[in-house]
Amino acid sequence: MMPHTRSKQCPARQSHEHGFTLTEILVALVLAGIVMASLYSAYITQQRAYKTTEDVTAVQQNLRSAMYFIEKDLRMAGYDPRDSGGFGFTNIVSDTQDNVRFTLDKNEDGVADATDYIAYRFNAADNTLQRDGGGGSFFKIASHISSVSFVFFASEGVTTSNPGSIRTVDVTIEATREGHVRELQTRVLCRNVGL
């Protein structure tokens, strides 16, 4: 007897296969692209805002720092605890200028030594505000400075270029960084001159 062989039969194919159609995949890719583009746009906007804030903050800190030094030093212009009479403003050529130099008795000995002065100047070549504390060399105290102005006033409130009559000084500093411009202005009473 012959062995009976069974033929293998394939299960019946289903008429609906599970999966994604090409159209569904393309729609998903387009939606994912739109989401990614909007996230990237938000990231770029945030980066620009951060950079702007950083630049403006740097300019403002730079101005405040420079103004702090100038105010402190100008208040001491003419400091003469022994009343020797040899201290005050020097090298004033006009009632408005971008530099200032004044003397003060740093060591309180009553003698105007060669180092008993402080000077400030604007250096347009590298856009810095520089300070010489009496050593003969200027050092940068602020960068990104676009202009500095010292305006000298007599006790009557009129501008003056006479070093002996200066009582107050208006200081204006303007700084620029990456297109962001800020200005700081103050009036300093020179409490040690004209006494």
N, CA, C and O atoms as a DFTB+ gen file, in Angstrom:
780 C
 N C O
     1  1       0.808      -1.148       0.000
     2  2       0.000       0.000       0.000
     3  2       0.864       1.227       0.000
     4  3       1.919       1.328       0.626
     5  1       0.381       2.053      -0.677
     6  2       1.141       3.265      -0.842
     7  2       0.815       4.233       0.266
     8  3      -0.328       4.441       0.671
     9  1       1.845       4.774       0.699
    10  2       1.576       5.734       1.760
    11  2       0.837       6.942       1.199
    12  3       1.038       7.417       0.082
    13  1       0.028       7.352       2.027
    14  2      -0.764       8.512       1.623
    15  2      -0.012       9.781       2.014
    16  3       0.388       9.951       3.165
    17  1       0.163      10.621       1.088
    18  2       0.853      11.884       1.363
    19  2      -0.153      13.011       1.387
    20  3      -1.069      13.133       0.574
    21  1       0.088      13.770       2.330
    22  2      -0.790      14.932       2.417
    23  2      -0.124      16.119       1.745
    24  3       1.077      16.349       1.890
    25  1      -0.856      16.794       1.077
    26  2      -0.291      17.989       0.461
    27  2      -0.450      19.157       1.445
    28  3      -1.482      19.335       2.092
    29  1       0.603      19.917       1.515
    30  2       0.563      21.090       2.397
    31  2      -0.232      22.186       1.724
    32  3      -0.061      22.487       0.543
    33  1      -1.069      22.748       2.490
    34  2      -1.857      23.825       1.932
    35  2      -1.482      25.119       2.652
    36  3      -1.275      25.157       3.865
    37  1      -1.409      26.132       1.875
    38  2      -1.098      27.453       2.436
    39  2      -2.353      28.014       3.046
    40  3      -3.451      27.861       2.512
    41  1      -2.175      28.659       4.160
    42  2      -3.358      29.276       4.725
    43  2      -3.898      30.332       3.764
    44  3      -3.162      30.879       2.942
    45  1      -5.092      30.586       3.874
    46  2      -5.728      31.540       2.970
    47  2      -5.156      32.929       3.206
    48  3      -5.037      33.369       4.350
    49  1      -4.810      33.607       2.149
    50  2      -4.266      34.961       2.254
    51  2      -5.374      35.909       2.645
    52  3      -6.514      35.822       2.190
    53  1      -4.959      36.855       3.549
    54  2      -5.934      37.850       3.945
    55  2      -5.967      38.942       2.892
    56  3      -4.956      39.260       2.265
    57  1      -7.100      39.484       2.719
    58  2      -7.238      40.479       1.674
    59  2      -6.731      41.853       2.115
    60  3      -6.419      42.681       1.260
    61  1      -6.639      42.122       3.411
    62  2      -6.175      43.423       3.910
    63  2      -4.923      43.228       4.747
    64  3      -4.969      42.608       5.810
    65  1      -3.790      43.764       4.261
    66  2      -2.546      43.673       5.021
    67  2      -2.422      44.909       5.906
    68  3      -2.859      45.999       5.540
    69  1      -1.814      44.717       7.085
    70  2      -1.606      45.840       8.005
    71  2      -0.278      46.505       7.697
    72  3       0.699      45.829       7.375
    73  1      -0.234      47.875       7.797
    74  2       0.972      48.648       7.512
    75  2       0.587      50.046       7.072
    76  3      -0.581      50.432       7.128
    77  1       1.575      50.790       6.638
    78  2       1.351      52.169       6.220
    79  2       1.461      52.260       4.718
    80  3       2.292      51.602       4.092
    81  1       0.629      53.065       4.171
    82  2       0.727      53.299       2.735
    83  2       1.759      54.390       2.497
    84  3       2.141      55.107       3.422
    85  1       2.188      54.506       1.309
    86  2       3.167      55.521       0.937
    87  2       2.615      56.923       1.208
    88  3       3.353      57.809       1.637
    89  1       1.360      57.115       0.965
    90  2       0.727      58.413       1.216
    91  2       0.762      58.755       2.702
    92  3       1.050      59.895       3.067
    93  1       0.476      57.787       3.553
    94  2       0.503      58.031       4.994
    95  2       1.910      58.378       5.471
    96  3       2.079      59.251       6.322
    97  1       2.892      57.718       4.944
    98  2       4.285      57.993       5.325
    99  2       4.680      59.400       4.881
   100  3       5.320      60.132       5.636
   101  1       4.301      59.780       3.665
   102  2       4.635      61.117       3.175
   103  2       3.958      62.213       4.006
   104  3       4.576      63.237       4.295
   105  1       2.711      62.006       4.387
   106  2       2.007      62.979       5.222
   107  2       2.697      63.101       6.577
   108  3       2.870      64.210       7.084
   109  1       3.094      61.975       7.168
   110  2       3.792      62.001       8.456
   111  2       5.128      62.734       8.341
   112  3       5.493      63.491       9.240
   113  1       5.855      62.520       7.252
   114  2       7.133      63.209       7.047
   115  2       6.937      64.715       6.888
   116  3       7.720      65.502       7.420
   117  1       5.913      65.113       6.171
   118  2       5.633      66.533       5.989
   119  2       5.279      67.174       7.329
   120  3       5.776      68.256       7.643
   121  1       4.436      66.531       8.116
   122  2       4.068      67.064       9.429
   123  2       5.280      67.143      10.358
   124  3       5.448      68.126      11.078
   125  1       6.112      66.120      10.341
   126  2       7.330      66.127      11.165
   127  2       8.266      67.258      10.716
   128  3       8.893      67.911      11.550
   129  1       8.359      67.489       9.407
   130  2       9.186      68.577       8.884
   131  2       8.682      69.936       9.334
   132  3       9.472      70.814       9.680
   133  1       7.360      70.111       9.328
   134  2       6.776      71.380       9.778
   135  2       7.067      71.611      11.257
   136  3       7.422      72.721      11.652
   137  1       6.920      70.580      12.069
   138  2       7.200      70.696      13.503
   139  2       8.668      71.018      13.738
   140  3       8.995      71.882      14.552
   141  1       9.553      70.327      13.029
   142  2      10.995      70.575      13.190
   143  2      11.365      71.994      12.737
   144  3      12.187      72.652      13.375
   145  1      10.770      72.460      11.652
   146  2      11.056      73.809      11.166
   147  2      10.598      74.858      12.172
   148  3      11.293      75.849      12.394
   149  1       9.441      74.647      12.776
   150  2       8.965      75.623      13.770
   151  2       9.823      75.589      15.027
   152  3      10.073      76.636      15.624
   153  1      10.275      74.417      15.440
   154  2      11.172      74.328      16.598
   155  2      12.513      75.004      16.313
   156  3      13.063      75.695      17.171
   157  1      13.032      74.801      15.106
   158  2      14.291      75.439      14.726
   159  2      14.131      76.954      14.678
   160  3      15.009      77.689      15.130
   161  1      13.021      77.418      14.137
   162  2      12.754      78.853      14.083
   163  2      12.687      79.445      15.487
   164  3      13.237      80.519      15.730
   165  1      12.026      78.766      16.403
   166  2      11.946      79.237      17.795
   167  2      13.334      79.259      18.429
   168  3      13.658      80.181      19.177
   169  1      14.147      78.260      18.137
   170  2      15.512      78.197      18.669
   171  2      16.340      79.376      18.164
   172  3      17.041      80.019      18.945
   173  1      16.266      79.664      16.867
   174  2      17.028      80.774      16.286
   175  2      16.577      82.108      16.878
   176  3      17.403      82.965      17.191
   177  1      15.264      82.281      17.029
   178  2      14.740      83.512      17.624
   179  2      15.243      83.676      19.051
   180  3      15.618      84.774      19.460
   181  1      15.250      82.596      19.799
   182  2      15.726      82.635      21.181
   183  2      17.219      82.954      21.238
   184  3      17.661      83.697      22.115
   185  1      17.990      82.401      20.317
   186  2      19.433      82.675      20.272
   187  2      19.696      84.152      19.977
   188  3      20.573      84.767      20.582
   189  1      18.931      84.712      19.045
   190  2      19.102      86.130      18.714
   191  2      18.735      87.016      19.904
   192  3      19.427      87.993      20.193
   193  1      17.663      86.680      20.579
   194  2      17.254      87.458      21.754
   195  2      18.317      87.375      22.843
   196  3      18.613      88.372      23.501
   197  1      18.884      86.204      23.034
   198  2      19.948      86.017      24.032
   199  2      21.167      86.867      23.674
   200  3      21.743      87.524      24.541
   201  1      21.558      86.856      22.402
   202  2      22.727      87.625      21.951
   203  2      22.479      89.123      22.126
   204  3      23.371      89.853      22.557
   205  1      21.277      89.578      21.795
   206  2      20.940      90.990      21.963
   207  2      21.011      91.387      23.428
   208  3      21.590      92.418      23.772
   209  1      20.426      90.573      24.283
   210  2      20.453      90.853      25.721
   211  2      21.884      90.869      26.237
   212  3      22.245      91.719      27.051
   213  1      22.685      89.946      25.774
   214  2      24.088      89.878      26.191
   215  2      24.844      91.136      25.763
   216  3      25.610      91.693      26.550
   217  1      24.637      91.586      24.529
   218  2      25.319      92.785      24.031
   219  2      24.894      94.030      24.793
   220  3      25.735      94.837      25.190
   221  1      23.592      94.188      24.996
   222  2      23.090      95.367      25.709
   223  2      23.586      95.377      27.149
   224  3      23.975      96.424      27.666
   225  1      23.575      94.222      27.794
   226  2      24.055      94.124      29.174
   227  2      25.543      94.465      29.250
   228  3      25.974      95.178      30.157
   229  1      26.319      93.960      28.305
   230  2      27.758      94.253      28.298
   231  2      28.008      95.745      28.122
   232  3      28.876      96.313      28.784
   233  1      27.252      96.381      27.232
   234  2      27.414      97.822      27.018
   235  2      27.062      98.588      28.285
   236  3      27.799      99.486      28.691
   237  1      25.948      98.242      28.909
   238  2      25.528      98.960      30.109
   239  2      26.503      98.754      31.267
   240  3      26.803      99.702      31.993
   241  1      26.995      97.541      31.446
   242  2      27.971      97.298      32.512
   243  2      29.261      98.057      32.244
   244  3      29.875      98.597      33.164
   245  1      29.662      98.094      31.002
   246  2      30.857      98.824      30.601
   247  2      30.717     100.309      30.941
   248  3      31.628     100.921      31.499
   249  1      29.560     100.874      30.593
   250  2      29.320     102.290      30.885
   251  2      29.287     102.564      32.382
   252  3      29.898     103.523      32.852
   253  1      28.584     101.735      33.122
   254  2      28.493     101.950      34.578
   255  2      29.850     101.855      35.244
   256  3      30.174     102.648      36.127
   257  1      30.639     100.889      34.821
   258  2      31.969     100.720      35.398
   259  2      32.845     101.939      35.111
   260  3      33.507     102.457      36.010
   261  1      32.848     102.388      33.871
   262  2      33.648     103.557      33.507
   263  2      33.181     104.790      34.265
   264  3      33.996     105.563      34.767
   265  1      31.864     104.971      34.346
   266  2      31.329     106.148      35.033
   267  2      31.640     106.111      36.524
   268  3      31.865     107.157      37.133
   269  1      31.655     104.938      37.112
   270  2      31.993     104.818      38.530
   271  2      33.392     105.365      38.794
   272  3      33.585     106.153      39.720
   273  1      34.366     104.955      37.991
   274  2      35.741     105.423      38.172
   275  2      35.834     106.934      37.962
   276  3      36.466     107.637      38.750
   277  1      35.206     107.424      36.903
   278  2      35.294     108.853      36.603
   279  2      34.667     109.679      37.722
   280  3      35.264     110.653      38.180
   281  1      33.473     109.301      38.163
   282  2      32.807     110.056      39.243
   283  2      33.651     110.087      40.507
   284  3      33.845     111.141      41.113
   285  1      34.145     108.933      40.894
   286  2      34.941     108.836      42.121
   287  2      36.186     109.725      42.035
   288  3      36.514     110.443      42.979
   289  1      36.866     109.667      40.897
   290  2      38.090     110.451      40.746
   291  2      37.808     111.945      40.630
   292  3      38.507     112.756      41.236
   293  1      36.781     112.317      39.849
   294  2      36.482     113.745      39.687
   295  2      36.077     114.399      41.006
   296  3      36.376     115.571      41.233
   297  1      35.412     113.663      41.860
   298  2      35.049     114.226      43.172
   299  2      36.293     114.579      43.994
   300  3      36.258     115.463      44.849
   301  1      37.380     113.876      43.718
   302  2      38.625     114.121      44.465
   303  2      39.533     115.147      43.786
   304  3      40.593     115.474      44.320
   305  1      39.140     115.658      42.623
   306  2      39.971     116.651      41.921
   307  2      40.254     117.826      42.853
   308  3      39.342     118.395      43.453
   309  1      41.514     118.171      42.960
   310  2      41.912     119.295      43.794
   311  2      42.053     118.962      45.266
   312  3      42.240     119.863      46.083
   313  1      41.968     117.699      45.623
   314  2      42.095     117.291      47.036
   315  2      43.425     117.798      47.576
   316  3      44.490     117.490      47.041
   317  1      43.342     118.583      48.649
   318  2      44.525     119.243      49.210
   319  2      44.330     119.393      50.723
   320  3      43.977     120.476      51.188
   321  1      44.553     118.323      51.497
   322  2      44.280     118.390      52.929
   323  2      45.162     119.386      53.684
   324  3      44.788     119.824      54.771
   325  1      46.312     119.750      53.141
   326  2      47.199     120.710      53.809
   327  2      46.993     122.136      53.300
   328  3      47.698     123.058      53.711
   329  1      46.026     122.307      52.408
   330  2      45.681     123.618      51.865
   331  2      46.898     124.333      51.281
   332  3      47.132     125.514      51.535
   333  1      47.660     123.586      50.496
   334  2      48.862     124.163      49.883
   335  2      48.533     124.962      48.628
   336  3      49.342     125.779      48.189
   337  1      47.350     124.738      48.040
   338  2      46.903     125.538      46.896
   339  2      47.457     125.123      45.553
   340  3      47.295     125.864      44.584
   341  1      48.079     124.020      45.451
   342  2      48.684     123.642      44.170
   343  2      47.966     122.540      43.422
   344  3      48.564     121.904      42.554
   345  1      46.715     122.296      43.726
   346  2      46.029     121.163      43.105
   347  2      44.717     121.597      42.463
   348  3      44.042     122.504      42.951
   349  1      44.365     120.936      41.363
   350  2      43.121     121.238      40.654
   351  2      43.175     120.717      39.232
   352  3      43.916     119.780      38.935
   353  1      42.394     121.321      38.355
   354  2      42.341     120.889      36.958
   355  2      43.500     121.457      36.174
   356  3      43.955     122.570      36.437
   357  1      43.978     120.689      35.205
   358  2      45.064     121.127      34.328
   359  2      44.719     120.729      32.897
   360  3      43.837     119.900      32.677
   361  1      45.397     121.306      31.948
   362  2      45.257     120.967      30.524
   363  2      43.831     121.096      30.009
   364  3      43.419     120.312      29.154
   365  1      43.073     122.057      30.503
   366  2      41.731     122.304      29.994
   367  2      41.864     123.295      28.849
   368  3      42.225     124.451      29.068
   369  1      41.577     122.854      27.633
   370  2      41.753     123.723      26.470
   371  2      40.430     124.287      25.960
   372  3      40.421     125.293      25.249
   373  1      39.331     123.662      26.309
   374  2      38.022     124.188      25.910
   375  2      37.001     123.735      26.946
   376  3      37.290     122.873      27.776
   377  1      35.806     124.319      26.897
   378  2      34.808     123.949      27.896
   379  2      34.152     122.600      27.608
   380  3      33.387     122.102      28.435
   381  1      34.437     121.999      26.449
   382  2      33.987     120.642      26.118
   383  2      35.143     119.910      25.460
   384  3      35.711     120.396      24.482
   385  1      35.490     118.761      25.981
   386  2      36.574     117.984      25.388
   387  2      36.421     116.511      25.748
   388  3      35.600     116.157      26.595
   389  1      37.223     115.644      25.096
   390  2      37.109     114.206      25.326
   391  2      38.191     113.678      26.268
   392  3      38.429     112.472      26.326
   393  1      38.843     114.570      27.000
   394  2      39.852     114.151      27.981
   395  2      39.847     115.128      29.142
   396  3      39.364     116.255      29.026
   397  1      40.384     114.684      30.246
   398  2      40.478     115.542      31.425
   399  2      41.702     115.111      32.235
   400  3      42.053     113.932      32.293
   401  1      42.327     116.091      32.848
   402  2      43.470     115.816      33.727
   403  2      43.357     116.754      34.924
   404  3      43.086     117.945      34.772
   405  1      43.566     116.206      36.100
   406  2      43.506     117.024      37.308
   407  2      44.500     116.486      38.319
   408  3      44.911     115.327      38.266
   409  1      44.871     117.356      39.234
   410  2      45.832     116.969      40.267
   411  2      45.119     116.869      41.611
   412  3      44.080     117.489      41.838
   413  1      45.707     116.077      42.482
   414  2      45.225     115.910      43.849
   415  2      46.387     115.414      44.693
   416  3      47.298     114.762      44.182
   417  1      46.358     115.714      45.951
   418  2      47.447     115.339      46.848
   419  2      47.215     113.905      47.331
   420  3      46.602     113.688      48.376
   421  1      47.704     112.937      46.569
   422  2      47.451     111.521      46.879
   423  2      48.078     111.093      48.205
   424  3      47.448     110.395      48.999
   425  1      49.311     111.512      48.437
   426  2      49.990     111.068      49.665
   427  2      49.866     112.074      50.804
   428  3      50.472     111.895      51.861
   429  1      49.081     113.133      50.592
   430  2      48.742     114.116      51.630
   431  2      49.957     114.777      52.275
   432  3      49.977     115.037      53.478
   433  1      50.983     115.045      51.436
   434  2      52.175     115.700      51.968
   435  2      52.217     117.201      51.662
   436  3      53.142     117.893      52.086
   437  1      51.226     117.701      50.933
   438  2      51.167     119.115      50.614
   439  2      52.053     119.532      49.460
   440  3      52.145     120.718      49.143
   441  1      52.709     118.567      48.826
   442  2      53.610     118.857      47.712
   443  2      53.039     118.213      46.449
   444  3      52.668     117.039      46.452
   445  1      52.973     118.995      45.368
   446  2      52.465     118.482      44.094
   447  2      53.567     117.666      43.413
   448  3      54.373     118.204      42.655
   449  1      53.588     116.372      43.693
   450  2      54.583     115.478      43.093
   451  2      54.205     115.186      41.642
   452  3      53.095     115.484      41.199
   453  1      55.154     114.597      40.914
   454  2      54.926     114.282      39.500
   455  2      53.834     113.234      39.303
   456  3      53.274     113.126      38.212
   457  1      53.530     112.469      40.334
   458  2      52.517     111.414      40.204
   459  2      51.183     111.785      40.842
   460  3      50.278     110.954      40.907
   461  1      51.053     113.003      41.307
   462  2      49.820     113.440      41.972
   463  2      48.785     113.947      40.957
   464  3      48.341     115.093      41.022
   465  1      48.423     113.092      40.046
   466  2      47.412     113.469      39.058
   467  2      46.639     112.229      38.614
   468  3      47.068     111.093      38.820
   469  1      45.501     112.482      38.005
   470  2      44.701     111.435      37.357
   471  2      44.243     112.016      36.029
   472  3      43.844     113.179      35.961
   473  1      44.299     111.223      34.987
   474  2      43.887     111.688      33.658
   475  2      43.012     110.627      32.998
   476  3      43.215     109.425      33.173
   477  1      42.045     111.103      32.245
   478  2      41.186     110.238      31.431
   479  2      41.238     110.737      29.997
   480  3      41.329     111.939      29.749
   481  1      41.179     109.799      29.054
   482  2      41.113     110.190      27.654
   483  2      40.353     109.138      26.849
   484  3      40.331     107.954      27.184
   485  1      39.739     109.615      25.785
   486  2      39.052     108.744      24.844
   487  2      40.024     108.439      23.721
   488  3      40.580     109.355      23.115
   489  1      40.235     107.163      23.436
   490  2      41.117     106.752      22.358
   491  2      40.249     106.255      21.205
   492  3      39.732     105.139      21.240
   493  1      40.097     107.091      20.189
   494  2      39.240     106.742      19.049
   495  2      39.842     105.637      18.191
   496  3      39.118     104.966      17.455
   497  1      41.158     105.437      18.274
   498  2      41.800     104.412      17.454
   499  2      41.305     103.010      17.807
   500  3      41.142     102.169      16.923
   501  1      41.067     102.756      19.085
   502  2      40.572     101.427      19.482
   503  2      39.268     101.503      20.287
   504  3      38.871     100.524      20.919
   505  1      38.606     102.658      20.262
   506  2      37.312     102.852      20.934
   507  2      37.342     102.444      22.406
   508  3      36.539     101.630      22.862
   509  1      38.285     103.029      23.128
   510  2      38.401     102.743      24.555
   511  2      38.453     104.038      25.356
   512  3      38.837     105.095      24.856
   513  1      38.058     103.915      26.599
   514  2      38.263     104.982      27.569
   515  2      39.450     104.550      28.406
   516  3      39.484     103.433      28.924
   517  1      40.429     105.441      28.538
   518  2      41.669     105.086      29.226
   519  2      41.891     105.990      30.429
   520  3      41.449     107.138      30.460
   521  1      42.588     105.439      31.419
   522  2      42.865     106.156      32.665
   523  2      44.349     106.066      32.978
   524  3      44.962     105.005      32.857
   525  1      44.916     107.195      33.382
   526  2      46.287     107.250      33.889
   527  2      46.183     107.692      35.341
   528  3      45.788     108.821      35.633
   529  1      46.537     106.801      36.234
   530  2      46.427     107.087      37.663
   531  2      47.628     107.773      38.256
   532  3      47.791     107.784      39.476
   533  1      48.483     108.353      37.418
   534  2      49.639     109.086      37.913
   535  2      50.957     108.412      37.612
   536  3      52.011     108.907      38.012
   537  1      50.919     107.303      36.922
   538  2      52.159     106.588      36.618
   539  2      52.741     106.913      35.260
   540  3      53.825     106.437      34.922
   541  1      52.042     107.715      34.478
   542  2      52.559     108.084      33.166
   543  2      52.086     107.184      32.043
   544  3      52.446     107.423      30.891
   545  1      51.299     106.164      32.326
   546  2      50.810     105.249      31.297
   547  2      49.291     105.149      31.384
   548  3      48.717     105.022      32.466
   549  1      48.660     105.209      30.220
   550  2      47.212     105.055      30.167
   551  2      46.847     103.580      30.053
   552  3      47.480     102.825      29.314
   553  1      45.826     103.185      30.788
   554  2      45.320     101.822      30.752
   555  2      43.839     101.841      30.413
   556  3      43.101     102.725      30.849
   557  1      43.418     100.872      29.643
   558  2      42.018     100.781      29.224
   559  2      41.140     100.429      30.416
   560  3      41.417      99.474      31.142
   561  1      40.074     101.212      30.613
   562  2      39.107     100.873      31.661
   563  2      37.749     100.522      31.079
   564  3      36.907      99.954      31.775
   565  1      37.519     100.856      29.796
   566  2      36.248     100.512      29.149
   567  2      36.469     100.383      27.645
   568  3      37.198     101.172      27.042
   569  1      35.838      99.391      27.057
   570  2      35.939      99.194      25.611
   571  2      34.580      99.420      24.961
   572  3      33.573      99.607      25.644
   573  1      34.569      99.401      23.639
   574  2      33.352      99.644      22.835
   575  2      32.796     101.047      23.076
   576  3      31.592     101.267      22.940
   577  1      33.657     101.989      23.431
   578  2      33.244     103.365      23.682
   579  2      33.260     104.117      22.346
   580  3      34.250     104.076      21.616
   581  1      32.167     104.794      22.037
   582  2      32.116     105.535      20.774
   583  2      32.342     107.031      20.968
   584  3      32.753     107.715      20.031
   585  1      32.084     107.548      22.164
   586  2      32.404     108.959      22.423
   587  2      32.410     109.225      23.928
   588  3      31.727     108.560      24.707
   589  1      33.208     110.221      24.303
   590  2      33.297     110.686      25.694
   591  2      33.308     112.203      25.638
   592  3      33.972     112.806      24.794
   593  1      32.562     112.807      26.549
   594  2      32.524     114.264      26.578
   595  2      32.570     114.749      28.025
   596  3      31.795     114.303      28.871
   597  1      33.489     115.665      28.288
   598  2      33.571     116.346      29.579
   599  2      33.215     117.810      29.329
   600  3      33.864     118.482      28.527
   601  1      32.194     118.297      30.007
   602  2      31.793     119.700      29.890
   603  2      31.986     120.327      31.267
   604  3      31.451     119.834      32.261
   605  1      32.755     121.418      31.321
   606  2      33.146     122.042      32.586
   607  2      32.291     123.268      32.877
   608  3      32.044     124.089      31.994
   609  1      31.838     123.384      34.135
   610  2      30.980     124.487      34.537
   611  2      31.579     125.237      35.718
   612  3      32.176     124.642      36.615
   613  1      31.407     126.544      35.699
   614  2      31.806     127.389      36.823
   615  2      30.682     127.382      37.854
   616  3      29.628     126.788      37.625
   617  1      30.906     128.038      38.981
   618  2      29.913     128.035      40.061
   619  2      28.607     128.709      39.643
   620  3      27.559     128.413      40.217
   621  1      28.645     129.601      38.663
   622  2      27.433     130.276      38.195
   623  2      26.610     129.395      37.260
   624  3      25.510     129.775      36.860
   625  1      27.128     128.233      36.913
   626  2      26.420     127.330      36.012
   627  2      26.709     127.541      34.547
   628  3      26.068     126.917      33.701
   629  1      27.667     128.412      34.215
   630  2      28.046     128.636      32.819
   631  2      29.268     127.791      32.501
   632  3      30.082     127.498      33.376
   633  1      29.386     127.402      31.225
   634  2      30.545     126.602      30.832
   635  2      31.802     127.445      30.928
   636  3      31.781     128.663      30.752
   637  1      32.889     126.761      31.211
   638  2      34.169     127.458      31.366
   639  2      35.312     126.583      30.889
   640  3      35.238     125.354      30.927
   641  1      36.366     127.240      30.440
   642  2      37.607     126.540      30.127
   643  2      38.730     126.992      31.055
   644  3      39.889     126.623      30.867
   645  1      38.378     127.790      32.054
   646  2      39.353     128.264      33.041
   647  2      39.484     127.198      34.132
   648  3      38.537     126.991      34.891
   649  1      40.629     126.519      34.232
   650  2      40.770     125.441      35.218
   651  2      40.487     125.873      36.648
   652  3      40.002     125.071      37.447
   653  1      40.778     127.112      36.985
   654  2      40.576     127.583      38.345
   655  2      39.122     127.835      38.713
   656  3      38.797     127.955      39.894
   657  1      38.250     127.917      37.729
   658  2      36.848     128.215      38.037
   659  2      35.920     127.002      37.893
   660  3      34.710     127.136      38.075
   661  1      36.456     125.842      37.575
   662  2      35.625     124.648      37.395
   663  2      35.089     124.182      38.746
   664  3      35.844     124.000      39.701
   665  1      33.761     123.991      38.805
   666  2      33.121     123.500      40.028
   667  2      32.340     122.201      39.790
   668  3      32.239     121.358      40.682
   669  1      31.801     122.053      38.604
   670  2      31.097     120.811      38.255
   671  2      31.502     120.391      36.849
   672  3      31.929     121.202      36.028
   673  1      31.352     119.083      36.601
   674  2      31.685     118.533      35.289
   675  2      30.546     117.615      34.857
   676  3      30.142     116.717      35.596
   677  1      30.031     117.855      33.646
   678  2      29.075     116.925      33.045
   679  2      29.867     115.904      32.248
   680  3      30.685     116.261      31.401
   681  1      29.620     114.640      32.525
   682  2      30.314     113.559      31.830
   683  2      29.281     112.785      31.028
   684  3      28.263     112.354      31.570
   685  1      29.541     112.608      29.744
   686  2      28.679     111.813      28.877
   687  2      29.539     110.773      28.185
   688  3      30.545     111.093      27.551
   689  1      29.125     109.524      28.318
   690  2      29.838     108.427      27.668
   691  2      28.834     107.665      26.810
   692  3      27.734     107.338      27.257
   693  1      29.228     107.392      25.582
   694  2      28.384     106.610      24.685
   695  2      29.146     105.349      24.288
   696  3      30.330     105.407      23.956
   697  1      28.464     104.222      24.326
   698  2      29.090     102.946      23.970
   699  2      28.245     102.253      22.917
   700  3      27.022     102.391      22.895
   701  1      28.909     101.504      22.044
   702  2      28.240     100.776      20.971
   703  2      28.823      99.374      20.893
   704  3      30.037      99.176      20.933
   705  1      27.918      98.406      20.780
   706  2      28.367      97.026      20.582
   707  2      27.344      96.305      19.716
   708  3      26.164      96.231      20.058
   709  1      27.805      95.784      18.607
   710  2      26.945      95.038      17.685
   711  2      25.698      95.829      17.307
   712  3      24.610      95.262      17.199
   713  1      25.851      97.125      17.109
   714  2      24.737      97.964      16.692
   715  2      23.857      98.477      17.815
   716  3      22.917      99.231      17.558
   717  1      24.131      98.094      19.046
   718  2      23.344      98.553      20.191
   719  2      24.077      99.722      20.843
   720  3      25.213      99.582      21.296
   721  1      23.413     100.872      20.884
   722  2      24.025     102.097      21.392
   723  2      23.361     102.477      22.707
   724  3      22.136     102.503      22.820
   725  1      24.188     102.767      23.688
   726  2      23.687     103.243      24.986
   727  2      24.516     104.445      25.399
   728  3      25.695     104.554      25.063
   729  1      23.871     105.351      26.140
   730  2      24.551     106.558      26.608
   731  2      24.292     106.721      28.097
   732  3      23.198     106.445      28.590
   733  1      25.308     107.170      28.793
   734  2      25.193     107.418      30.224
   735  2      25.738     108.816      30.488
   736  3      26.801     109.189      29.992
   737  1      24.991     109.579      31.277
   738  2      25.404     110.953      31.565
   739  2      25.221     111.234      33.053
   740  3      24.269     110.768      33.677
   741  1      26.145     111.999      33.600
   742  2      26.041     112.398      34.996
   743  2      26.722     113.752      35.192
   744  3      27.564     114.158      34.391
   745  1      26.345     114.438      36.260
   746  2      26.994     115.686      36.645
   747  2      27.730     115.435      37.952
   748  3      27.152     114.943      38.921
   749  1      29.002     115.776      37.966
   750  2      29.849     115.525      39.139
   751  2      30.219     116.857      39.793
   752  3      30.754     117.756      39.143
   753  1      29.931     116.961      41.061
   754  2      30.329     118.133      41.831
   755  2      31.754     117.904      42.317
   756  3      32.030     116.944      43.036
   757  1      32.636     118.781      41.924
   758  2      34.040     118.687      42.328
   759  2      34.180     119.376      43.671
   760  3      34.432     120.580      43.735
   761  1      34.021     118.630      44.723
   762  2      33.877     119.204      46.060
   763  2      35.174     119.725      46.674
   764  3      35.145     120.369      47.723
   765  1      36.319     119.452      46.029
   766  2      37.593     119.899      46.608
   767  2      38.212     121.094      45.897
   768  3      39.254     121.589      46.324
   769  1      37.590     121.565      44.820
   770  2      38.154     122.721      44.116
   771  2      37.354     123.965      44.456
   772  3      36.144     123.900      44.674
   773  1      38.031     125.082      44.499
   774  2      37.386     126.352      44.765
   775  2      37.033     126.584      46.216
   776  3      36.174     127.411      46.521
   777  1      37.679     125.869      47.115
   778  2      37.379     126.044      48.539
   779  2      38.270     127.112      49.145
   780  3      38.164     127.400      50.338
